[in-house]
Amino acid sequence: MSVSTLPSDNRNNVSRRISVDSSARLTFVADSDLNTCLGKLYQTDPQRILFPNTKIGDITQAALVTTSGGLVGGDQVSIDIEMGKNTKAIVLPQAAEKIYRSSGLDTNIGITFSLEDRSWLEYLPQETILFQGSRLKRETKINLSKRARAFVGEILVFGRIGYGEKFNDGLIHDGWQIYKDGNNIWADSFHMEDHIQDIFNSSAGLNNAQAIATAVYVGPDAKENLDVARRILSLSNEDVLMGATYVNETLVIRWISNNTLNLRKDFGRFWSRFRNQVAELPTTLPRLWNM
């Protein structure tokens, strides 16, 4: 997200980079007619939240925009989304997030979703692209009440595939924590730092995958929708491996493939059909997803 520099030091011709400490906080509330409205909004550069027009029959949309184009080592980013009672919204990044090569510092991203009773939140990701030598630590936390529902995902791409670049060195730590009524019901982390190429090459590791994805659905009906998820996954491309399971009140769906485009297509296909069958929402995803 940060590309700014201080003026060059003429004595040694060195430019010094400025890291950013950026945050975006968004609260949705319901009016007397149970329409979802903006409650509070706070944002600092280079984070911006925009509100595209929503198609008839769909729910409120919020688009996360990174005005500087990517993240570098040393950047600190926090995103907090709060859903009040009886609210419904879908939040998604405007475009794929780029994590640039680091000289040693970590890029830190913290994402927190808080949901009150009878609220529905979708966080539909675009890809997070890990450049060779990048260092990313990301923590995603979901705090929800007993009668709230959250459908949240992430996609990781290992390198700039079109340039023939692979993510062979660096750090990726992608952690998840889910709390229901204050109790930790699910935790997970994906971590690679040392011997990354060995992990990619191993058939017991990533087996030369170019991308992986995860989606979680949490709600009182999560268990009964396990078969729904598996039926939708059966329509996926042959070169995309996927699976769904239920553990501790959480429905977990994963994808892995050496074909990034097909993984994205299958992820989007699943998302559109799952939201339709579980929440009776349109199967059409936001325009930003298809741009």
C-alpha positions as CSV (number, residue, x, y, z in Angstrom):
1,M,0.0,0.0,0.0
2,S,2.9,2.3,0.5
3,V,5.1,3.7,-2.3
4,S,6.0,7.1,-0.8
5,T,9.6,8.2,0.0
6,L,11.3,11.0,1.7
7,P,13.4,13.3,-0.5
8,S,16.8,11.8,-1.5
9,D,19.7,12.5,0.8
10,N,22.1,14.3,-1.6
11,R,25.2,13.3,0.4
12,N,24.8,9.6,-0.3
13,N,22.0,9.6,-2.9
14,V,19.8,7.3,-0.7
15,S,16.0,7.5,-0.7
16,R,14.3,6.5,2.5
17,R,10.9,4.8,2.4
18,I,8.0,5.7,4.7
19,S,6.0,2.8,6.0
20,V,2.3,3.4,6.6
21,D,0.1,2.6,9.6
22,S,-3.3,2.5,8.0
23,S,-6.8,1.6,9.2
24,A,-10.4,1.4,8.0
25,R,-13.3,0.9,10.4
26,L,-16.9,0.5,9.2
27,T,-20.1,0.0,11.1
28,F,-23.5,-1.0,9.6
29,V,-26.8,-0.4,11.4
30,A,-30.4,-1.2,10.6
31,D,-33.1,1.5,10.4
32,S,-36.7,1.1,11.6
33,D,-37.6,-0.7,8.3
34,L,-34.6,-3.1,8.8
35,N,-32.7,-1.6,5.9
36,T,-28.9,-1.7,6.3
37,C,-27.4,1.7,6.6
38,L,-24.0,3.2,7.2
39,G,-23.4,3.8,10.9
40,K,-19.8,4.9,11.3
41,L,-16.9,5.2,8.9
42,Y,-13.2,5.9,9.7
43,Q,-10.4,5.6,7.3
44,T,-6.8,6.7,6.9
45,D,-4.5,6.7,3.8
46,P,-4.1,4.6,1.8
47,Q,-7.3,2.8,2.8
48,R,-10.6,3.9,1.4
49,I,-14.1,2.3,1.6
50,L,-16.6,3.0,-1.2
51,F,-20.2,2.0,-1.6
52,P,-21.1,0.9,-5.1
53,N,-24.7,0.9,-6.3
54,T,-26.4,-2.4,-5.5
55,K,-28.5,-4.3,-7.9
56,I,-32.2,-4.7,-7.0
57,G,-32.7,-7.7,-4.8
58,D,-29.1,-7.8,-3.4
59,I,-27.6,-6.5,-0.2
60,T,-25.5,-3.5,0.6
61,Q,-22.0,-3.5,-0.8
62,A,-18.8,-2.0,0.5
63,A,-15.5,-1.9,-1.5
64,L,-12.1,-1.7,0.1
65,V,-9.7,0.3,-2.0
66,T,-5.9,0.6,-1.6
67,T,-5.0,3.8,-3.2
68,S,-1.3,3.2,-3.4
69,G,-1.5,-0.1,-5.3
70,G,0.2,-2.6,-3.0
71,L,1.9,-3.4,0.4
72,V,5.5,-3.4,1.3
73,G,7.6,-4.5,4.3
74,G,6.9,-2.5,7.4
75,D,3.3,-1.5,6.4
76,Q,0.7,-2.0,9.2
77,V,-2.9,-2.3,8.1
78,S,-6.1,-2.9,10.1
79,I,-9.6,-3.4,8.9
80,D,-12.6,-3.6,11.2
81,I,-16.1,-4.3,10.0
82,E,-19.0,-4.3,12.5
83,M,-22.5,-5.6,11.7
84,G,-25.3,-4.4,13.9
85,K,-28.5,-6.4,14.6
86,N,-30.5,-7.3,11.5
87,T,-27.9,-5.9,9.1
88,K,-26.8,-7.6,5.8
89,A,-23.8,-6.6,3.7
90,I,-21.1,-7.9,1.4
91,V,-17.6,-6.4,1.6
92,L,-14.9,-7.0,-1.0
93,P,-11.5,-5.6,-2.0
94,Q,-11.6,-3.5,-5.2
95,A,-8.8,-5.6,-6.8
96,A,-6.2,-8.2,-6.0
97,E,-3.8,-7.1,-3.2
98,K,-0.1,-7.2,-4.1
99,I,2.5,-7.9,-1.4
100,Y,5.8,-6.6,-2.7
101,R,9.3,-8.0,-2.1
102,S,10.7,-7.0,1.3
103,S,14.1,-6.1,2.5
104,G,13.5,-7.7,5.8
105,L,10.4,-6.2,7.5
106,D,7.1,-7.9,7.6
107,T,3.8,-6.6,6.2
108,N,1.1,-6.9,8.9
109,I,-2.6,-7.1,8.1
110,G,-5.2,-7.4,10.8
111,I,-8.9,-8.0,9.8
112,T,-11.7,-8.2,12.4
113,F,-15.4,-8.9,11.8
114,S,-17.9,-8.4,14.6
115,L,-21.5,-9.5,14.1
116,E,-24.5,-9.0,16.3
117,D,-27.7,-11.1,16.3
118,R,-29.5,-11.8,13.0
119,S,-26.8,-10.1,10.9
120,W,-25.3,-11.5,7.7
121,L,-21.8,-10.6,6.4
122,E,-20.0,-11.8,3.3
123,Y,-16.3,-11.0,2.9
124,L,-15.6,-11.9,-0.7
125,P,-11.9,-11.8,-1.4
126,Q,-9.9,-11.0,-4.5
127,E,-6.4,-12.7,-4.7
128,T,-3.6,-11.8,-2.4
129,I,-0.5,-12.0,-4.7
130,L,2.8,-12.9,-2.9
131,F,5.7,-11.5,-4.8
132,Q,9.0,-13.3,-4.6
133,G,10.7,-12.3,-1.3
134,S,7.6,-10.8,0.2
135,R,6.9,-11.2,4.0
136,L,3.2,-11.2,5.0
137,K,1.6,-11.8,8.4
138,R,-2.2,-11.7,8.3
139,E,-4.6,-12.4,11.1
140,T,-8.4,-12.7,10.5
141,K,-10.7,-12.7,13.5
142,I,-14.5,-13.3,13.4
143,N,-16.5,-12.4,16.5
144,L,-20.2,-13.3,16.2
145,S,-23.2,-13.8,18.4
146,K,-25.2,-17.0,18.4
147,R,-27.7,-16.0,15.8
148,A,-25.4,-14.2,13.4
149,R,-24.0,-15.6,10.1
150,A,-20.7,-15.0,8.5
151,F,-19.3,-16.2,5.1
152,V,-15.6,-15.1,4.8
153,G,-12.8,-16.2,2.5
154,E,-9.2,-15.6,1.3
155,I,-7.2,-16.5,-1.8
156,L,-3.4,-16.8,-1.9
157,V,-1.4,-16.7,-5.1
158,F,2.3,-17.8,-4.9
159,G,4.1,-15.4,-7.2
160,R,3.5,-13.4,-10.4
161,I,2.6,-16.4,-12.5
162,G,2.3,-14.4,-15.7
163,Y,5.9,-13.3,-15.3
164,G,7.1,-16.8,-14.6
165,E,7.9,-15.8,-11.0
166,K,7.3,-18.1,-8.0
167,F,7.2,-17.3,-4.3
168,N,10.3,-19.3,-3.3
169,D,11.6,-17.1,-0.5
170,G,10.0,-14.9,2.1
171,L,7.2,-15.4,4.7
172,I,3.5,-16.1,4.7
173,H,1.6,-16.5,7.9
174,D,-2.2,-16.5,7.4
175,G,-4.0,-17.0,10.7
176,W,-7.7,-17.4,11.5
177,Q,-9.6,-17.1,14.8
178,I,-13.4,-17.5,15.1
179,Y,-15.3,-16.7,18.3
180,K,-19.0,-17.3,19.1
181,D,-20.4,-15.5,22.1
182,G,-16.8,-15.0,23.3
183,N,-15.8,-18.6,23.0
184,N,-13.0,-19.7,20.5
185,I,-14.7,-22.3,18.3
186,W,-12.1,-22.6,15.5
187,A,-8.5,-21.6,14.9
188,D,-6.2,-22.3,11.9
189,S,-3.0,-21.0,10.4
190,F,-1.0,-21.5,7.2
191,H,2.7,-20.8,7.7
192,M,5.7,-21.0,5.4
193,E,9.1,-19.4,5.9
194,D,12.0,-21.8,5.6
195,H,12.5,-24.4,2.9
196,I,9.6,-23.0,1.0
197,Q,10.6,-24.6,-2.3
198,D,10.7,-28.1,-0.6
199,I,7.1,-27.5,0.5
200,F,6.0,-26.7,-3.0
201,N,7.8,-29.6,-4.5
202,S,6.5,-32.2,-2.1
203,S,3.4,-34.2,-3.0
204,A,2.6,-34.2,0.7
205,G,3.0,-30.4,0.7
206,L,1.6,-28.1,-1.9
207,N,2.5,-30.3,-4.9
208,N,3.5,-27.3,-7.1
209,A,0.3,-25.5,-6.5
210,Q,0.1,-21.9,-7.7
211,A,-2.8,-20.9,-5.5
212,I,-4.9,-22.0,-2.5
213,A,-8.1,-20.6,-1.1
214,T,-10.2,-20.9,2.0
215,A,-13.8,-20.0,2.9
216,V,-15.6,-20.4,6.2
217,Y,-19.3,-20.3,6.9
218,V,-20.3,-19.8,10.5
219,G,-24.0,-19.8,11.6
220,P,-26.6,-21.8,13.4
221,D,-27.3,-23.7,10.1
222,A,-23.6,-24.4,9.2
223,K,-23.8,-28.2,9.8
224,E,-26.9,-28.7,7.8
225,N,-25.3,-26.9,4.8
226,L,-22.3,-29.2,4.6
227,D,-24.0,-31.4,2.0
228,V,-25.0,-28.2,0.1
229,A,-21.4,-27.2,-0.1
230,R,-20.2,-30.6,-1.3
231,R,-22.8,-30.7,-4.0
232,I,-21.7,-27.4,-5.4
233,L,-18.0,-28.4,-5.2
234,S,-18.7,-31.5,-7.3
235,L,-19.2,-29.1,-10.3
236,S,-15.6,-27.8,-10.1
237,N,-12.8,-28.1,-12.7
238,E,-10.8,-31.3,-12.7
239,D,-7.5,-29.5,-12.1
240,V,-8.8,-27.9,-8.9
241,L,-8.7,-30.0,-5.7
242,M,-11.3,-29.0,-3.1
243,G,-13.1,-30.3,-0.1
244,A,-15.5,-29.2,2.6
245,T,-15.8,-30.3,6.3
246,Y,-17.6,-29.2,9.4
247,V,-15.9,-28.7,12.8
248,N,-16.9,-26.9,15.9
249,E,-19.9,-25.1,14.4
250,T,-17.8,-24.0,11.4
251,L,-18.1,-25.1,7.8
252,V,-14.7,-25.0,6.2
253,I,-14.1,-25.1,2.4
254,R,-10.7,-25.3,0.7
255,W,-9.3,-25.2,-2.8
256,I,-5.8,-25.9,-4.2
257,S,-4.6,-25.8,-7.8
258,N,-1.7,-25.2,-10.2
259,N,-4.1,-23.2,-12.3
260,T,-4.8,-19.9,-10.7
261,L,-7.5,-18.8,-13.1
262,N,-9.5,-22.0,-12.7
263,L,-9.3,-21.8,-9.0
264,R,-10.7,-18.3,-9.1
265,K,-13.5,-19.4,-11.4
266,D,-14.4,-22.3,-9.1
267,F,-14.2,-20.1,-6.0
268,G,-16.6,-17.5,-7.6
269,R,-18.9,-20.2,-8.8
270,F,-19.1,-21.8,-5.4
271,W,-19.6,-18.4,-3.7
272,S,-22.5,-17.3,-5.9
273,R,-24.4,-20.6,-5.6
274,F,-23.8,-21.1,-1.9
275,R,-25.0,-17.6,-1.0
276,N,-28.1,-18.2,-3.1
277,Q,-29.0,-21.6,-1.4
278,V,-28.1,-20.6,2.1
279,A,-29.3,-16.9,2.2
280,E,-31.6,-16.7,-0.9
281,L,-29.4,-14.0,-2.3
282,P,-28.8,-13.5,-6.1
283,T,-26.2,-15.8,-7.8
284,T,-24.7,-12.7,-9.5
285,L,-21.5,-11.6,-7.8
286,P,-20.6,-7.9,-7.5
287,R,-19.3,-6.2,-10.7
288,L,-15.9,-5.7,-9.0
289,W,-15.4,-9.4,-8.8
290,N,-15.8,-9.7,-12.6
291,M,-13.6,-6.7,-13.6
